[in-house]
């Protein structure tokens, strides 16, 4: 039986861990060759090996997703390697500084916005010349935060970046439809990843803005625990493949009903 992405090429940012790693492996398992983009190439060396063990191909690309030239060059290397591009997963991001607005430094705001929102713009902008010849699928990792929930006290920069990704994704879906390029946005809730390593929280300062909220035990009603990266990867595969050929400009929440509480 043919694989869903047989001979296709996928470009995945933040591919070294969490959702990005799980998605890269799922896409490779289904026939895709995968460009693995990460700020540190050592983060994706093991992912490359796992993809090769699956019988597919992987290219390690070290790039800062917030830097235009580095992203443009990452696509050039991908095209030099395989000569085509079919799927783009704009996934890289950080939680960044968590602090009350009055305490949040402008440079911390800029760091979160650039790593989450500007990076999404750059990832899609530089993909377009390669996708527009025959169409393809773009998937953006946004979040329930800033879109359906606003209880992440101190996360104003993060929530703004995630809301911005939603608006940008919908504009891109409309603008790129004539080229056969689909753009969809996934909004995970709590997922078991290591994004906490890119979170800087001043707990004492947060006390002045937090509003106590009490939730039932296991605040994800569907499964009563955070989701797994592999569950998000299944959604990415669906949106990357022709199984979702008539879906574009849509946001899909994957949070076990967490954001409905």
N, C-alpha and C positions, 0 to 999 in steps of 0.2 A: 504494500500500500504506500502511495506517495506521502511524503511528509508535508505538513502544512506550509512550510517555508523552504521547500527544496530549492537549493542553489541561490537563495536570496541572501542579501547582505544587510546586516543590522548594525547600527551604531548606537552604543549604550554608554551614557555618561554615569559616573559614580558606580562603575562596574565592579569595584573591588570588594564590596560587602553589601549586606542587607538586601534590599529590594533589587538593586542594580545587579548584584551577583546572581541572585535567584533567577531574574529575568534573562540574563545572558545565557545561563545554563539551559533554561527552558527553551529559548529560541534556538540554541544550538542543537538541542535534543530533537527539535522538529525541523532540522535541515539547514538552518541559517549559518552562514559564516559571520563571525561577530567581531567588530572593532570594539575593544575594551578601553574606555577612556577613564582615566583617573589622575588625580593630582600627583600621585606617587606610583610609579610603574611597578614597584615591588608589591603593591596592594593587589595587582591583577595577575601576577605571575602564576599563582596557584589556580586562578580561574581559567587562565589560558591552558594550563596542563589538563584540567578537568574537561575542558571542551575538546581538546585533542584526544583525550581518552574516549570521548563519545563518538569519535570518528569525524569530527568537523574541524574547521579551521578558526583560529583566533589571532587577532593582531593587537599587540599591546601598544597603547598610545598614551604617553604622559602629557597631560595638558591641564592648564588652569581654565576651567570652563567660563570664567569671567573675563578672559583676555581674548580679544578679537583675533589677533594674529595666530595665537596658539590653536584656536578652534578652526580657523580657516586651514591651517596647516594639517590638522588632524584629519580633516576631510580629504585633503589632497593625498595624504598617505594612504587613506582607505581606498580612494579611487585608483591610485597607482598599484595597489595590491590586487584589487578585484575588479575594477572597472565598472562597478555599478553600486547603487544604493537603493534599498527598498524600504527599510524600517529605521526610524529614529526614535529612540527612547530618551527623552530629556528628563533625566532622573536626579542628577546630582543636586545636592543642596545641604544647608546647615540649619540648625535651630538658631545658632548665634547667641548674642547677649540677651539674657532675660532680665529685664529691669523695668521699673516704672518709667513712664515717658519722660518725666522731669529729670530722671537720673541717667537716661540713655544717652550716651555720647554720640554726636553726629557721625563719627567715624565707625562706631559699632552699627548704627543704622545702615550706613552705606555698605558695610561688609556683608550684612545679611541680604540686602536688596541686590547687590551685585552677584553674590553667589547663588541666589535663588531665582530672581526675576531677570536680571540682565543676562545671566547664563542661559536661560530658556530662550530669550530673544536670539542670542548668538548661535545657539545650537540649531535653531530652526532656520535662521537667516542663511547660514552657510550651507545648509542641507538643500535648500530650494533648487539651486542650479543643477544638482545631481538627481533630484527626485522628479523634477518637472518633465523630463523627457518621456517617462512612462508611468508616472504616478507612484504612490506609495502610502505608507502609514506613519504618522507621527503621534507619539503618546507622550503626554506631559504628566509628571508626578506633582500634583498639587497637594491638598490636604483638606480634611474636614475643618481645620482651624482657619478662620477667616472667610469660610464659605457657608458652613452650617452651624459652627460653634464659635463662641467668642469668650470662652471661660479660661483660656490660657493666659492668666494674668502675667503681665510683664513681657508678653510676646507680641507687642504691637508691630515690630518690624517684620517678624516671621509671618504673622497673619496678613499683613499688607502685601507681602511678596506672594503669598499663596492666593489671595484674592486677585492680585494682578495677573498671575499665571492663568487664571480662569478667563478673565477678560481678553487677554492676549490670545489664548487658545481659540476662543470663539471667533475673534477677528481673523485669525490665521485660517481657520476652517473655511470661512466664507471666501476669503481672498484667494485661497489655493485650490478651491473646488474645481475650477476650470481646468486645472492640470491633473485632475484625478488624484490629488493628494488629500487624504483624510487626516484630520487633527482631532484627537479626543483627549480628555483630561480625566485622570483618575484621582480620587480623593480618599486616601487611606485614613483610617483612624489609628488607634494604637497598634503598632506592628512590632514584633520582636526584632529590632535591629540595634546597631551600635551608634545611632545618631546622637545618643547622649554624649558621646565623645566630642561632638561639635556643639555643645550647649554650655553656656557660661551663665550661671545663675547666682544672683546675690539674694539669698533667702531673707536676710534681715530687712533689706530695702523693700522686698515684695510685700511684707506684712502690712504696709500702709495702704496698699491698693487692693489686696485680696478680699473677696467676698466669700464667706464660708458656704460651701455647697456640699450636701450629703447625698451620696449615691448608694444604691443597693449594692450588696456584695457582688463583685463581678460585673463591672459596668458595661460589658459588651453582652447584651441580652441573648444574642443568638448562640454563642458558645461559652460565654462567661470567662473569657480570657482574651488577651490580645491576639490579633491575627499573626500568621506566619508569612515571611517573605515569599514562600512558595505559593501561597494562596493569591498574592498579588501578581506573581509571575504568570499564573494561569490566566488572569484577566488581561495582562499585557499580551500574551500569546493570542488570545481571542481578538483583541483590537489590532494586532499586527497582521493577522491573516485575513483571507477573503471571507471567513465566517462572519465578519463585521463589515462587509463591502458597502452597505448602505447606511453606515453609522458615521457621522462626523459632526463636530461641534457639540458633542455631548459630554457632560460630566457624569462620572459613575462613582458612587460612594461605596467603599469597601471597608466596612467598619463594624460589622456584626450588630448594626442598629445602635451603636454607641452614641452617635450624634442625634438620635431621636429622643434621648432622655432629657 
